[in-house]
């Protein structure tokens, strides 16, 4: 997978965050190439602000994607390629996952 910038370049709040926590199954099974493609496709969606992702050696990962509004999140959730990846995730790639959507009210950083 191509390296993703470590920190998303988000605007001043408010905006929304979709937090996807997952436990991978063993083996790649096409996961890496699909994950890379999903980031590329998400970046083309209206309202996408950026994403940050990390996964540990045991397969537990968290990806946070940032969006301007709920409509942008719903449009991405309904994207046909994303729907196919979601189905593959349920059937092959994930032992389990949680999705949480939250509003970012405040943000600050150390640079």
C-alpha positions as CSV (number, residue, x, y, z in Angstrom):
1,X,0.0,0.0,0.0
2,X,1.3,3.5,-0.8
3,X,2.1,5.4,2.3
4,X,-0.6,7.8,3.4
5,X,0.4,11.2,4.9
6,X,0.5,10.6,8.6
7,X,-1.8,13.5,9.5
8,X,-4.8,14.6,7.5
9,X,-4.9,18.3,6.6
10,X,-8.3,19.2,7.9
11,X,-9.9,22.6,8.0
12,X,-11.1,24.5,11.1
13,X,-13.9,22.6,12.8
14,X,-16.7,21.7,12.8
15,X,-16.5,18.7,10.5
16,X,-17.3,15.0,10.8
17,X,-15.1,12.0,11.5
18,X,-15.9,8.4,10.6
19,X,-13.9,6.1,12.9
20,X,-13.5,2.6,11.6
21,X,-11.9,0.2,14.1
22,X,-11.3,-3.3,12.8
23,X,-9.7,-6.7,13.5
24,X,-8.2,-8.3,10.3
25,X,-8.3,-11.9,9.5
26,X,-5.1,-13.7,8.5
27,X,-3.7,-13.3,5.0
28,X,-4.0,-10.5,2.6
29,X,-6.6,-11.9,0.2
30,X,-6.5,-8.8,-1.9
31,X,-7.0,-6.5,1.1
32,X,-4.0,-4.2,0.6
33,X,-4.8,-3.3,-3.0
34,X,-8.4,-2.7,-2.3
35,X,-7.7,-0.6,0.7
36,X,-5.3,1.6,-1.4
37,X,-8.0,1.9,-4.1
38,X,-10.7,2.9,-1.5
39,X,-8.4,5.7,-0.2
40,X,-8.0,6.9,-3.8
41,X,-11.7,6.8,-4.5
42,X,-12.7,8.4,-1.2
43,X,-10.3,11.3,-2.0
44,X,-12.3,11.9,-5.2
45,X,-15.6,12.2,-3.3
46,X,-17.2,15.6,-2.7
47,X,-16.8,16.5,1.0
48,X,-13.8,14.2,1.7
49,X,-11.2,16.1,3.8
50,X,-8.6,13.4,4.5
51,X,-7.9,10.2,6.4
52,X,-5.5,8.7,8.9
53,X,-4.9,5.0,9.4
54,X,-2.8,2.7,11.6
55,X,-2.7,-1.1,12.1
56,X,-0.7,-3.1,14.6
57,X,1.1,-6.4,14.2
58,X,-1.9,-8.4,15.5
59,X,-4.2,-6.9,12.8
60,X,-6.1,-4.4,14.9
61,X,-6.5,-1.1,13.0
62,X,-8.1,2.2,13.2
63,X,-8.9,4.4,10.2
64,X,-10.4,7.9,10.6
65,X,-11.8,9.6,7.6
66,X,-12.9,13.3,7.8
67,X,-15.9,14.7,5.9
68,X,-17.6,18.1,5.5
69,X,-21.1,16.8,6.3
70,X,-23.4,13.8,6.7
71,X,-24.5,13.9,3.1
72,X,-20.9,13.3,2.0
73,X,-20.5,10.4,4.4
74,X,-23.7,8.8,3.1
75,X,-22.7,9.3,-0.5
76,X,-19.4,7.5,0.2
77,X,-21.1,4.7,2.1
78,X,-23.4,4.1,-1.0
79,X,-20.6,4.2,-3.6
80,X,-20.7,1.0,-5.6
81,X,-17.0,0.2,-5.3
82,X,-17.1,0.9,-1.6
83,X,-20.2,-1.3,-1.2
84,X,-18.3,-4.2,-2.9
85,X,-15.4,-3.6,-0.6
86,X,-17.7,-3.5,2.5
87,X,-19.1,-6.9,1.5
88,X,-15.7,-8.4,1.0
89,X,-14.7,-7.0,4.4
90,X,-17.6,-8.7,6.1
91,X,-17.1,-12.0,4.3
92,X,-13.2,-12.3,4.2
93,X,-11.1,-9.5,5.6
94,X,-12.5,-8.6,9.1
95,X,-13.0,-10.8,12.1
96,X,-15.0,-7.8,13.5
97,X,-15.3,-4.0,13.2
98,X,-17.0,-0.9,14.7
99,X,-17.9,2.3,12.9
100,X,-18.5,5.5,14.8
101,X,-19.4,8.9,13.4
102,X,-18.6,11.9,15.4
103,X,-18.6,15.7,15.0
104,X,-15.2,17.4,15.5
105,X,-15.8,20.5,17.6
106,X,-12.3,21.4,18.4
107,X,-8.9,20.5,17.0
108,X,-5.3,21.5,17.7
109,X,-1.9,20.2,17.0
110,X,1.8,20.3,17.8
111,X,3.9,20.8,14.7
